[in-house]
Amino acid sequence: MAAAPSSSLSPPSSSAVRDDAPSASSAIDFLSVCHRLKTTKRTGWVRRDVKNPESIADHMYRMGLMALIASDVPGVDRNKCVKMAIVHDIAEAIVGDISPLDGISKAEKSQGEQAALDHMCKVLGEGSRANEISDLWRQYEASSSPEAKFVKDLDKVEMILQALEYEDEQGKDLDEFFQSTAGKFQTETGKAWASEIVSRRRKNN
């Protein structure tokens, strides 16, 4: 009987299995900065005296769910949309939720958010994960990919759905949020979901 061949396989080197993930220290530092997304309330609702208004993280989380359940669209990577939804406002962990009524120009707002994002990516260790977050954020800001256009629609849909819920729960008139988004949806999903929300609002009034 022939002897069983001895195994010449050696364990994979650390470089072979390394995926450029952040260190535990960098990850926890980054997540601690992101904690502010859970505690910072969305400015538009605060200005309208909404009770217990949603946080930035609340808004992004439901957008992530929207991307997850949306119909597949040719040329649009739904998984990328989920990722983009949960990072598109991530810089607000540092700069806060700046609204048009704050008197800050779009250029100044963009510069501040870019600086905040760069800082957060440094905290994360500037590896592949940080680069992915940065790239997703930049695409969203510039509306430079099909996924960015899709997620921008989800951003508006989530806002008017939240407005409808606050109107129903607190008796508020939040028509300005519906007016500001009317006719601005670019995708079939955005248009269909917005139409459903507006239809339900009409039935409630």
MIBADREN-755070 format. One record per atom (N, C-alpha, C, O): atom name; x, y, z negated; residue number from 1; residue in one letter. Coordinates in pm, whole numbers, m for minus. Atoms other than C-alpha are relative to their C-alpha. Layout:
   name        u        v        w   resi   resn
     CA        X        Y        Z    NUM      A
...
END
This chain:
   name        u        v        w   resi   resn
      N       85     m120        0      1      M
     CA        0        0        0      1      M
      C       88      124        0      1      M
      O      182      134      m78      1      M
      N      m82     m121       m9      2      A
     CA      139      336       94      2      A
      C      m27       90     m119      2      A
      O     m140      102     m166      2      A
      N       15      m91      114      3      A
     CA      201      577     m186      3      A
      C      m77      123       41      3      A
      O      m62      173      153      3      A
      N       78     m121      m29      4      A
     CA      m37      869     m207      4      A
      C       94      117       19      4      A
      O      189      135      m58      4      A
      N      m90     m115      m23      5      P
     CA      122     1180      m63      5      P
      C       m5       97     m116      5      P
      O     m111      128     m170      5      P
      N       m4      m99      109      6      S
     CA      236     1421     m323      6      S
      C      m49      134       50      6      S
      O      m27      172      166      6      S
      N       53     m131      m40      7      S
     CA       68     1756     m321      7      S
      C      111      103        3      7      S
      O      187      120      m93      7      S
      N     m101     m105      m12      8      S
     CA      288     2031     m192      8      S
      C      m62      137       m6      8      S
      O        2      240       16      8      S
      N       69     m128        5      9      L
     CA       26     2295     m235      9      L
      C       35       72     m130      9      L
      O       28       15     m238      9      L
      N      m29      m80      119     10      S
     CA      127     2569     m471     10      S
      C     m114       97      m23     10      S
      O     m184      132       72     10      S
      N      106      m97       28     11      P
     CA     m115     2807     m645     11      P
      C       16      124       85     11      P
      O      129      166      113     11      P
      N      m12     m122      m80     12      P
     CA     m197     3113     m437     12      P
      C       71      109      m77     12      P
      O       53      124     m198     12      P
      N      m71     m109       66     13      S
     CA       25     3405     m510     13      S
      C      m98      108      m42     13      S
      O     m209      115       10     13      S
      N       88     m107       48     14      S
     CA     m120     3701     m693     14      S
      C      m35       96      112     14      S
      O     m144      153      113     14      S
      N       27      m92     m110     15      S
     CA      m88     3906     m376     15      S
      C     m105      m56       94     15      S
      O     m177       20      160     15      S
      N       96       62      m92     16      A
     CA     m299     3652     m183     16      A
      C     m144       17      m50     16      A
      O     m237       26       30     16      A
      N      135       m9       55     17      V
     CA     m595     3684     m420     17      V
      C      m33      142      m44     17      V
      O     m146      171      m84     17      V
      N       21     m138       43     18      R
     CA     m553     4051     m499     18      R
      C      m95       71       95     18      R
      O      m75       66      216     18      R
      N       95      m68      m86     19      D
     CA     m846     4255     m370     19      D
      C       m2      150      m25     19      D
      O      m96      219       17     19      D
      N      m14     m143       21     20      D
     CA     m732     4599     m484     20      D
      C     m110       58      m90     20      D
      O     m142      176      m82     20      D
      N      101      m48       95     21      A
     CA    m1000     4621     m752     21      A
      C       68       88     m105     21      A
      O      186       69     m134     21      A
      N      m61      m85      102     22      P
     CA     m945     4888    m1018     22      P
      C       32      m79     m126     22      P
      O      m28     m184     m152     22      P
      N      m31       63      129     23      S
     CA     m789     4796    m1350     23      S
      C     m119       15      m93     23      S
      O     m207       98      m70     23      S
      N      108      m10       98     24      A
     CA    m1018     4741    m1646     24      A
      C       m6      140      m60     24      A
      O     m114      195      m80     24      A
      N       m5     m135       59     25      S
     CA     m902     5073    m1792     25      S
      C      m58      104       95     25      S
      O     m138      189       55     25      S
      N       51      m96      m98     26      S
     CA     m971     5265    m1471     26      S
      C     m150      m16       21     26      S
      O     m222       82       34     26      S
      N      143       26      m21     27      A
     CA    m1309     5097    m1426     27      A
      C      m84       59     m112     27      A
      O     m186      123      m87     27      A
      N       78      m51      113     28      I
     CA    m1428     5186    m1776     28      I
      C        7      152       m7     28      I
      O      m91      217      m42     28      I
      N      m10     m147       m5     29      D
     CA    m1296     5542    m1746     29      D
      C      m97       57      103     29      D
      O     m166      155       77     29      D
      N       89      m44     m108     30      F
     CA    m1487     5581    m1418     30      F
      C     m146      m13      m43     30      F
      O     m225       79      m25     30      F
      N      139       22       42     31      L
     CA    m1807     5432    m1558     31      L
      C      m41       95     m111     31      L
      O     m158      132     m122     31      L
      N       31      m96      107     32      S
     CA    m1784     5662    m1859     32      S
      C      m33      137       58     32      S
      O     m120      207        6     32      S
      N       35     m124      m68     33      V
     CA    m1783     5961    m1625     33      V
      C     m140      m12       61     33      V
      O     m221       81       54     33      V
      N      131       23      m63     34      C
     CA    m2082     5811    m1443     34      C
      C     m114        0     m100     34      C
      O     m230       15      m62     34      C
      N      104       m4      104     35      H
     CA    m2270     5797    m1774     35      H
      C      m81      129        7     35      H
      O     m201      130      m23     35      H
      N       70     m129       m7     36      R
     CA    m2356     6162    m1719     36      R
      C     m113       m2      103     36      R
      O     m207       78       94     36      R
      N      108       12      m97     37      L
     CA    m2568     6058    m1423     37      L
      C     m128      m49      m68     37      L
      O     m238      m21      m22     37      L
      N      115       53       72     38      K
     CA    m2795     5883    m1673     38      K
      C      m62      104      m93     38      K
      O     m178       94     m131     38      K
      N       48      m98       98     39      T
     CA    m2826     6185    m1901     39      T
      C      m32      137       60     39      T
      O      m97      219       m5     39      T
      N       27     m129      m65     40      T
     CA    m2842     6476    m1653     40      T
      C     m133       m6       72     40      T
      O     m154      m89      161     40      T
      N      134       m2      m59     41      K
     CA    m3200     6560    m1559     41      K
      C        2       72      134     41      K
      O       82      162      156     41      K
      N        8      m62     m132     42      R
     CA    m3295     6654    m1204     42      R
      C      m57      141      m12     42      R
      O     m163      163      m70     42      R
      N       27     m142       20     43      T
     CA    m3305     7032    m1179     43      T
      C     m139       42       46     43      T
      O     m205      121      m21     43      T
      N      130      m41      m53     44      G
     CA    m3618     7063     m966     44      G
      C     m114      m25      m97     44      G
      O     m205       57     m109     44      G
      N      106       32       96     45      W
     CA    m3832     6894    m1228     45      W
      C       13       83     m127     45      W
      O      m87      123     m187     45      W
      N      m22      m83      119     46      V
     CA    m3674     7085    m1515     46      V
      C      m56      140       22     46      V
      O     m120      196      m66     46      V
      N       50     m135      m31     47      R
     CA    m3755     7415    m1344     47      R
      C     m152        6        3     47      R
      O     m210      112      m21     47      R
      N      146        4       m4     48      R
     CA    m4117     7306    m1309     48      R
      C      m61      m49     m131     48      R
      O     m179      m81     m139     48      R
      N       45       37      134     49      D
     CA    m4139     7215    m1679     49      D
      C      m66     m138       m5     49      D
      O     m162     m160      m79     49      D
      N       48      139        7     50      V
     CA    m4200     6845    m1611     50      V
      C       50      m61     m130     50      V
      O      166      m45     m168     50      V
      N      m38       65      125     51      K
     CA    m4201     6648    m1935     51      K
      C       78     m127       30     51      K
      O       43     m204      119     51      K
      N      m85      118      m15     52      N
     CA    m3931     6382    m1966     52      N
      C       37      m24      147     52      N
      O       10     m132      200     52      N
      N      m32       17     m142     53      P
     CA    m3801     6439    m1612     53      P
      C      106     m107       23     53      P
      O      187     m137      m65     53      P
      N      m96      104      m35     54      E
     CA    m3603     6172    m1435     54      E
      C      143       53        1     54      E
      O      167      173       15     54      E
      N     m141      m34      m11     55      S
     CA    m3226     6168    m1440     55      S
      C       48      m21      143     55      S
      O      m23      m77      227     55      S
      N      m61       22     m132     56      I
     CA    m2995     6169    m1140     56      I
      C       10     m150       27     56      I
      O      m17     m195      138     56      I
      N      m11      145      m17     57      A
     CA    m2935     5796    m1198     57      A
      C     m134      m64       28     57      A
      O     m142     m157      108     57      A
      N      134       52      m29     58      D
     CA    m3310     5728    m1205     58      D
      C      m31       14      148     58      D
      O      m79      m80      212     58      D
      N       28      m31     m140     59      H
     CA    m3342     5890     m864     59      H
      C       80      m92       93     59      H
      O       24     m148      187     59      H
      N      m83       81      m87     60      M
     CA    m3050     5701     m711     60      M
      C      m37     m148      m10     60      M
      O      m30     m221       89     60      M
      N       35      141       16     61      Y
     CA    m3161     5368     m856     61      Y
      C     m121      m36       86     61      Y
      O     m120     m139      154     61      Y
      N      117       34      m81     62      R
     CA    m3504     5382     m692     62      R
      C       31       12      148     62      R
      O      m25      m62      229     62      R
      N      m42       m5     m140     63      M
     CA    m3343     5491     m367     63      M
      C       70     m130       40     63      M
      O       52     m179      152     63      M
      N      m65      128      m28     64      G
     CA    m3128     5178     m390     64      G
      C     m102     m110       23     64      G
      O      m85     m193      112     64      G
      N      108       98      m19     65      L
     CA    m3443     4969     m430     65      L
      C      m71       21      133     65      L
      O     m107      m75      200     65      L
      N       64      m30     m128     66      M
     CA    m3597     5145     m131     66      M
      C       83      m58      116     66      M
      O       28     m120      207     66      M
      N      m87       53     m104     67      A
     CA    m3298     5055       84     67      A
      C       m4     m152        2     67      A
      O        3     m214      108     67      A
      N        0      145       11     68      L
     CA    m3312     4697      m42     68      L
      C     m125      m62       62     68      L
      O     m118     m168      124     68      L
      N      126       59      m47     69      I
     CA    m3679     4642       51     69      I
      C      m42       50      138     69      I
      O     m140        1      194     69      I
      N       38      m57     m130     70      A
     CA    m3687     4845      373     70      A
      C       14     m103      111     70      A
      O       94     m195      103     70      A
      N      m10       88     m117     71      S
     CA    m3743     4673      705     71      S
      C      137       15       66     71      S
      O      198      122       62     71      S
      N     m124       m7      m75     72      D
     CA    m3436     4587      905     72      D
      C      m17       90      122     72      D
      O     m120       85      190     72      D
      N        1      m91     m114     73      V
     CA    m3354     4848     1167     73      V
      C      123      m30       85     73      V
      O      234      m32       33     73      V
      N     m117       26      m86     74      P
     CA    m3132     4769     1468     74      P
      C      103      112      m12     74      P
      O       70      230       m3     74      P
      N     m107      m98        8     75      G
     CA    m2797     4939     1428     75      G
      C       20       61     m137     75      G
      O      107      146     m154     75      G
      N      m12      m54      136     76      V
     CA    m2845     5011     1057     76      V
      C       33     m115      m96     76      V
      O      m41     m213     m104     76      V
      N      m44      100       97     77      D
     CA    m2658     4809      793     77      D
      C      m71       26     m133     77      D
      O      m40      122     m204     77      D
      N       82      m25      118     78      R
     CA    m2907     4775      508     78      R
      C       83      m10     m129     78      R
      O       59       64     m224     78      R
      N      m85       10      119     79      N
     CA    m2642     4664      257     79      N
      C       81      128      m21     79      N
      O      100      173     m134     79      N
      N      m72     m128        9     80      K
     CA    m2443     4976      337     80      K
      C      m93      109      m50     80      K
      O      m51      197     m125     80      K
      N       98      m99       47     81      C
     CA    m2760     5180      282     81      C
      C      m20       m9     m151     81      C
      O      m30       93     m219     81      C
      N       15       18      146     82      V
     CA    m2800     5030      m67     82      V
      C      118       65      m71     82      V
      O       99      137     m169     82      V
      N     m120      m58       62     83      K
     CA    m2442     5126     m152     83      K
      C       m3      153        9     83      K
      O       28      222      m88     83      K
      N        2     m145      m19     84      M
     CA    m2483     5474       m7     84      M
      C     m102       66      m91     84      M
      O      m77      175     m144     84      M
      N      105      m56       85     85      A
     CA    m2803     5531     m202     85      A
      C       47       17     m144     85      A
      O       11      114     m211     85      A
      N      m40       m6      141     86      I
     CA    m2634     5460     m535     86      I
      C      126       84      m23     86      I
      O      170       99     m137     86      I
      N     m115      m89       19     87      V
     CA    m2335     5688     m469     87      V
      C      m22      139       59     87      V
      O       64      226       42     87      V
      N       12     m125      m76     88      H
     CA    m2480     5977     m266     88      H
      C       m1      124      m88     88      H
      O       38      232      m42     88      H
      N        0     m114       94     89      D
     CA    m2524     6202     m572     89      D
      C      103      m17     m111     89      D
      O       94       49     m215     89      D
      N      m92       38      109     90      I
     CA    m2232     6060     m770     90      I
      C       82      118      m52     90      I
      O      115      123     m170     90      I
      N      m80     m116       42     91      A
     CA    m2037     6389     m777     91      A
      C      m75       86     m102     91      A
      O      m13      164     m174     91      A
      N       79      m79       95     92      E
     CA    m2324     6540     m979     92      E
      C       26      m42     m144     92      E
      O      m18       26     m237     92      E
      N      m42       37      136     93      A
     CA    m2185     6350    m1278     93      A
      C       89      109      m59     93      A
      O       95      125     m181     93      A
      N      m90     m107       46     94      I
     CA    m1937     6641    m1297     94      I
      C      m59      138       25     94      I
      O      m56      222      m65     94      I
      N       47     m135      m33     95      V
     CA    m2097     6939    m1120     95      V
      C     m145       23      m37     95      V
      O     m191      137      m39     95      V
      N      142      m14       31     96      G
     CA    m2458     6870    m1219     96      G
      C      m85        5      126     96      G
      O      m33        3      237     96      G
      N       93       m2     m112     97      D
     CA    m2767     6885    m1000     97      D
      C      m25      146       39     97      D
      O     m107      215      m21     97      D
      N        8     m139      m44     98      I
     CA    m2728     7215     m815     98      I
      C     m116       15       97     98      I
      O     m126      m58      195     98      I
      N      116      m22      m86     99      S
     CA    m3047     7348     m659     99      S
      C       17      129       81     99      S
      O      102      211       47     99      S
      N      m10     m123      m80    100      P
     CA    m3099     7617     m392    100      P
      C      m26      127      m82    100      P
      O       17      235      m44    100      P
      N       32     m116       83    101      L
     CA    m3228     7846     m668    101      L
      C      114       40      m93    101      L
      O      103      139     m165    101      L
      N     m112      m30       88    102      D
     CA    m2893     7841     m849    102      D
      C       91      110       55    102      D
      O      184      153      m12    102      D
      N      m79     m108      m58    103      G
     CA    m2750     8104     m613    103      G
      C      138      m41       45    103      G
      O      227       44       57    103      G
      N     m129       50      m47    104      I
     CA    m2464     7884     m495    104      I
      C      m14      m39      146    104      I
      O     m107     m112      183    104      I
      N        8       29     m142    105      S
     CA    m2395     7865     m122    105      S
      C       22     m148       27    105      S
      O       80     m220      m55    105      S
      N      m19      140      m38    106      K
     CA    m2400     7533       59    106      K
      C      149      m34        8    106      K
      O      191     m143      m33    106      K
      N     m144       24      m12    107      A
     CA    m2029     7568      132    107      A
      C       66      m14     m137    107      A
      O      148     m102     m158    107      A
      N      m56        5      135    108      E
     CA    m1945     7637     m232    108      E
      C      m43     m127      m71    108      E
      O       36     m190     m141    108      E
      N       53      123       60    109      K
     CA    m2166     7349     m346    109      K
      C       76     m121       53    109      K
      O      116     m209      m23    109      K
      N      m71      112      m61    110      S
     CA    m1999     7113     m100    110      S
      C      144      m10      m49    110      S
      O      194     m119      m75    110      S
      N     m138       m1       47    111      Q
     CA    m1650     7220     m208    111      Q
      C        9      m51     m143    111      Q
      O       99     m128     m177    111      Q
      N        0       43      139    112      G
     CA    m1734     7170     m573    112      G
      C      m24     m149      m14    112      G
      O       41     m217      m94    112      G
      N       30      142        6    113      E
     CA    m1883     6828     m514    113      E
      C      115      m83       56    113      E
      O      144     m191        5    113      E
      N     m114       71      m56    114      Q
     CA    m1587     6724     m298    114      Q
      C      113       m9     m103    114      Q
      O      175     m115     m118    114      Q
      N     m104        0      103    115      A
     CA    m1344     6823     m573    115      A
      C      m36      m97     m112    115      A
      O       50     m168     m164    115      A
      N       45       91      105    116      A
     CA    m1554     6632     m828    116      A
      C       17     m145       45    116      A
      O       63     m229      m32    116      A
      N      m14      136      m52    117      L
     CA    m1560     6323     m607    117      L
      C      146      m42        4    117      L
      O      180     m154      m34    117      L
      N     m144       31       m5    118      D
     CA    m1183     6339     m552    118      D
      C       52      m34     m140    118      D
      O      131     m126     m156    118      D
      N      m42       27      138    119      H
     CA    m1134     6354     m930    119      H
      C      m48     m138      m45    119      H
      O       27     m213     m106    119      H
      N       55      129       42    120      M
     CA    m1362     6055     m987    120      M
      C       71     m115       68    120      M
      O       92     m220        7    120      M
      N      m73      104      m71    121      C
     CA    m1179     5854     m722    121      C
      C      140      m19      m59    121      C
      O      191     m131      m62    121      C
      N     m130       12       67    122      K
     CA     m848     5931     m895    122      K
      C      m16      m76     m131    122      K
      O       68     m159     m166    122      K
      N       27       71      125    123      V
     CA     m998     5813    m1224    123      V
      C      m14     m150       27    123      V
      O       31     m233      m51    123      V
      N       23      141      m36    124      L
     CA    m1099     5489    m1048    124      L
      C      126      m69       49    124      L
      O      130     m192       59    124      L
      N     m126       60      m39    125      G
     CA     m744     5436     m929    125      G
      C       36       15      147    125      G
      O      142      m31      190    125      G
      N      m27      m32     m140    126      E
     CA     m767     5549     m565    126      E
      C       28     m122       87    126      E
      O       99     m112      187    126      E
      N      m15      120      m81    127      G
     CA     m779     5192     m434    127      G
      C     m112      m13      101    127      G
      O     m177       86      136    127      G
      N      101       23     m103    128      S
     CA    m1015     5033     m184    128      S
      C     m141       34      m47    128      S
      O     m223       81       32    128      S
      N      134      m31       51    129      R
     CA    m1320     5073     m410    129      R
      C      m23      151        1    129      R
      O     m129      198       41    129      R
      N       11     m146        0    130      A
     CA    m1255     5444     m453    130      A
      C      m13       52      143    130      A
      O      m92      143      170    130      A
      N        8      m43     m140    131      N
     CA    m1199     5481      m79    131      N
      C     m138      m29       59    131      N
      O     m190       50      138    131      N
      N      133       34      m51    132      E
     CA    m1528     5305       m7    132      E
      C     m105       99      m50    132      E
      O     m189      146       27    132      E
      N       94      m98       57    133      I
     CA    m1720     5535     m243    133      I
      C       16      134       69    133      I
      O      m83      198      105    133      I
      N      m27     m128      m65    134      S
     CA    m1553     5840      m90    134      S
      C      m53        1      143    134      S
      O     m114       99      186    134      S
      N       44        6     m140    135      D
     CA    m1627     5726      265    135      D
      C     m152        1        9    135      D
      O     m208       68       95    135      D
      N      146        1        1    136      L
     CA    m1992     5653      185    136      L
      C      m55      138      m29    136      L
      O     m150      184       35    136      L
      N       45     m134       39    137      W
     CA    m2033     5992       19    137      W
      C       20       99      115    137      W
      O      m69      179      144    137      W
      N      m29      m92     m111    138      R
     CA    m1869     6178      310    138      R
      C      m96      m23      117    138      R
      O     m144       72      178    138      R
      N       94       29     m108    139      Q
     CA    m2086     6000      565    139      Q
      C     m138       56      m32    139      Q
      O     m205      113       55    139      Q
      N      131      m51       40    140      Y
     CA    m2397     6091      369    140      Y
      C       m4      152       13    140      Y
      O      m98      208       70    140      Y
      N       m4     m147       m3    141      E
     CA    m2296     6454      332    141      E
      C       m4       54      142    141      E
      O      m71      153      170    141      E
      N      m10      m47     m138    142      A
     CA    m2219     6489      703    142      A
      C     m110      m58       89    142      A
      O     m123      m22      205    142      A
      N      103       69      m79    143      S
     CA    m2512     6270      813    143      S
      C       62      m58      127    143      S
      O        7      m45      236    143      S
      N      m82       39     m115    144      S
     CA    m2252     6109     1037    144      S
      C      m13     m146       41    144      S
      O       63     m193      125    144      S
      N       21      140      m37    145      S
     CA    m2380     5751     1057    145      S
      C     m149      m30       m2    145      S
      O     m226       42      m67    145      S
      N      143       38        5    146      P
     CA    m2714     5578     1118    146      P
      C      m47      m26     m143    146      P
      O     m160        5     m179    146      P
      N       36       28      139    147      E
     CA    m2707     5466      756    147      E
      C      m22      129      m79    147      E
      O     m111      137     m164    147      E
      N       14     m128       70    148      A
     CA    m2661     5825      635    148      A
      C     m134       64       34    148      A
      O     m201      119      m54    148      A
      N      129      m58      m40    149      K
     CA    m2962     5942      833    149      K
      C     m115      m75      m66    149      K
      O     m214      m15     m108    149      K
      N      103       82       63    150      F
     CA    m3167     5654      694    150      F
      C      m11       34     m148    150      F
      O     m121       52     m201    150      F
      N        0      m26      144    151      V
     CA    m3064     5723      335    151      V
      C      m46      143      m31    151      V
      O     m108      167     m134    151      V
      N       50     m136       19    152      K
     CA    m3131     6096      373    152      K
      C     m153        1        3    152      K
      O     m216       77      m71    152      K
      N      146       12        1    153      D
     CA    m3489     6002      458    153      D
      C      m48      m59     m132    153      D
      O     m148      m14     m189    153      D
      N       39       60      128    154      L
     CA    m3505     5781      149    154      L
      C       10      101     m114    154      L
      O      m71       98     m207    154      L
      N      m16     m104      102    155      D
     CA    m3383     6074      m59    155      D
      C     m125       87       m8    155      D
      O     m174      119     m116    155      D
      N      120      m84       m4    156      K
     CA    m3679     6284       53    156      K
      C     m125      m80      m39    156      K
      O     m214      m29     m108    156      K
      N      115       84       35    157      V
     CA    m3925     5995       24    157      V
      C       m7      m21     m152    157      V
      O     m114      m11     m212    157      V
      N       m1       23      145    158      E
     CA    m3816     5923     m332    158      E
      C      m44      125      m74    158      E
      O     m115      116     m175    158      E
      N       37     m125       67    159      M
     CA    m3857     6289     m425    159      M
      C     m150       24        5    159      M
      O     m210       61      m96    159      M
      N      143      m29       m6    160      I
     CA    m4213     6321     m297    160      I
      C      m82     m108      m71    160      I
      O     m190      m80     m122    160      I
      N       68      103       80    161      L
     CA    m4311     5987     m452    161      L
      C        5       37     m147    161      L
      O      m94       22     m219    161      L
      N      m11      m43      139    162      Q
     CA    m4179     6116     m784    162      Q
      C      m89      120      m26    162      Q
      O     m149      129     m133    162      Q
      N       87     m116       15    163      A
     CA    m4365     6443     m730    163      A
      C     m145      m45      m15    163      A
      O     m218        7     m100    163      A
      N      137       52        9    164      L
     CA    m4689     6251     m671    164      L
      C      m25      m62     m137    164      L
      O     m132      m42     m196    164      L
      N       16       64      131    165      E
     CA    m4634     6051     m989    165      E
      C      m10      103     m111    165      E
      O      m90       87     m203    165      E
      N       10     m106      101    166      Y
     CA    m4574     6366    m1194    166      Y
      C     m132       75       11    166      Y
      O     m190      114      m90    166      Y
      N      131      m64      m16    167      E
     CA    m4884     6526    m1046    167      E
      C     m109      m84      m65    167      E
      O     m195      m31     m135    167      E
      N      101       90       55    168      D
     CA    m5091     6222    m1142    168      D
      C       10      m11     m152    168      D
      O      m92      m13     m222    168      D
      N      m21       25      143    169      E
     CA    m4937     6179    m1487    169      E
      C      m14      126      m85    169      E
      O      m61      121     m199    169      E
      N       m7     m122       81    170      Q
     CA    m4903     6541    m1597    170      Q
      C      m88      114       51    170      Q
      O      m86      223       m5    170      Q
      N       90     m104      m51    171      G
     CA    m5157     6733    m1390    171      G
      C       72      118       62    171      G
      O       20      230       63    171      G
      N      m80     m107      m61    172      K
     CA    m4885     6935    m1218    172      K
      C      m41       22      146    172      K
      O      m92      m68      212    172      K
      N       12      m29     m142    173      D
     CA    m4914     7107     m882    173      D
      C      142       15       54    173      D
      O      208      117       31    173      D
      N     m138        1      m50    174      L
     CA    m4589     7020     m709    174      L
      C        3        3      153    174      L
      O       85      m62      218    174      L
      N       15       m6     m145    175      D
     CA    m4693     7106     m356    175      D
      C      127       46       71    175      D
      O      152        6      184    175      D
      N     m122      m52      m65    176      E
     CA    m4365     7286     m285    176      E
      C       94     m111       43    176      E
      O      166      m97      141    176      E
      N      m89      110      m34    177      F
     CA    m4182     6954     m281    177      F
      C      m49      m73      126    177      F
      O       31     m123      205    177      F
      N       56       59     m121    178      F
     CA    m4417     6817      m17    178      F
      C       21       93      120    178      F
      O       52       48      230    178      F
      N      m19      m96     m108    179      Q
     CA    m4394     7136      188    179      Q
      C      145        4       48    179      Q
      O      171       19      167    179      Q
      N     m142      m10      m35    180      S
     CA    m4014     7135      178    180      S
      C       49     m118       83    180      S
      O      152     m109      149    180      S
      N      m42      119      m75    181      T
     CA    m3997     6787      333    181      T
      C      m88      m27      121    181      T
      O      m54     m113      203    181      T
      N       95       26     m109    182      A
     CA    m4290     6803      577    182      A
      C       67       14      136    182      A
      O      131      115      165    182      A
      N      m55       m4     m135    183      G
     CA    m4184     6719      932    183      G
      C      149      m21        9    183      G
      O      206       m5      117    183      G
      N     m146       12        0    184      K
     CA    m3823     6652      832    184      K
      C       52     m144       m4    184      K
      O      172     m166      m14    184      K
      N      m43      141        4    185      F
     CA    m3819     6272      832    185      F
      C       45      m44      139    185      F
      O      m21      m16      239    185      F
      N      m62       35     m128    186      Q
     CA    m3598     6124     1104    186      Q
      C      m23     m144       42    186      Q
      O      m11     m177      160    186      Q
      N       10      143      m29    187      T
     CA    m3664     5750     1080    187      T
      C     m145      m45       m8    187      T
      O     m229       19      m72    187      T
      N      136       54        2    188      E
     CA    m3973     5539     1135    188      E
      C      m39      m42     m142    188      E
      O     m154      m22     m183    188      E
      N       29       38      138    189      T
     CA    m3947     5402      782    189      T
      C      m31      123      m84    189      T
      O     m128      125     m159    189      T
      N       23     m123       75    190      G
     CA    m3918     5750      636    190      G
      C     m135       61       31    190      G
      O     m208      102      m60    190      G
      N      128      m58      m41    191      K
     CA    m4214     5876      836    191      K
      C     m118      m82      m53    191      K
      O     m215      m26     m102    191      K
      N      110       86       44    192      A
     CA    m4431     5575      748    192      A
      C      m20        7     m151    192      A
      O     m133       17     m199    192      A
      N       12       m4      146    193      W
     CA    m4354     5582      376    193      W
      C      m48      138      m47    193      W
      O     m130      147     m138    193      W
      N       45     m136       37    194      A
     CA    m4395     5961      354    194      A
      C     m148       17       30    194      A
      O     m221       76      m49    194      A
      N      140       m9      m37    195      S
     CA    m4728     5935      536    195      S
      C      m89      m72     m101    195      S
      O     m197      m24     m136    195      S
      N       76       74      100    196      E
     CA    m4847     5674      288    196      E
      C      m11       79     m131    196      E
      O     m117       81     m194    196      E
      N        1      m79      124    197      I
     CA    m4751     5894       m7    197      I
      C      m94      119       13    197      I
      O     m173      147      m77    197      I
      N       86     m116      m23    198      V
     CA    m4922     6200      141    198      V
      C     m147      m42        5    198      V
      O     m234       28      m46    198      V
      N      136       52       m8    199      S
     CA    m5232     5992      215    199      S
      C      m56      m29     m139    199      S
      O     m171        3     m169    199      S
      N       44       30      136    200      R
     CA    m5251     5874     m144    200      R
      C      m22      128      m80    200      R
      O     m113      136     m163    200      R
      N       16     m128       68    201      R
     CA    m5207     6230     m265    201      R
      C     m133       65       37    201      R
      O     m202      120      m48    201      R
      N      126      m59      m45    202      R
     CA    m5502     6348      m55    202      R
      C     m119      m70      m67    202      R
      O     m216       m5     m105    202      R
      N      109       75       64    203      K
     CA    m5720     6072     m200    203      K
      C      m15       37     m147    203      K
      O     m125       34     m202    203      K
      N        3      m33      143    204      N
     CA    m5627     6178     m552    204      N
      C      m54      140      m26    204      N
      O     m100      171     m136    204      N
      N       41     m140       19    205      N
     CA    m5715     6545     m495    205      N
      C     m149       19       33    205      N
      O     m201      130       22    205      N
END
